[in-house]
């Protein structure tokens, strides 16, 4: 019985370790995506500014701005989905930690 408990504990610890590594990877990916999006946003904002200075039509600038806004909104939605996924994974890891603590008692 003690051997079974020890095996279950090792399995749970292994699962927690795996989840922590996956969360770390997910967080690193999210941070890299945020950095990339900020950089792209800055580049596009600069391009938009330059283009709007050289264009005769304010409608063209507004259309470009609207397109950029839609792209940014889509990326914001994607970031939110990833944040929700991360929260789910953190909840799973917490559940596994609680199970390990419970099995240690």
BELWOWO-V815172 format. One line per field, one symbol per residue. phi: phi as a letter, one per 20 degrees, with the letter a starting at -180 (. if undefined). burial: b if it has 24 or more other ideal C-beta (glycine too) atoms within 12 Angstrom, else e. Layout:
phi: ???
burial: ???
//
This chain:
phi: .fffffffffffffffgfffffffffffffffffgfffffffffffgffffffeeedffffffffffffffffffffffffffffffffffffffffffffffff
burial: eeeeeeeeeeebeeebeebeeebeebeeebeeeeeebeeeeeeeeeebeeeeeeeeeeeeeeeeeeebeeeeeeeeeebeebeeebeebeeebeebeeebeeeee
//
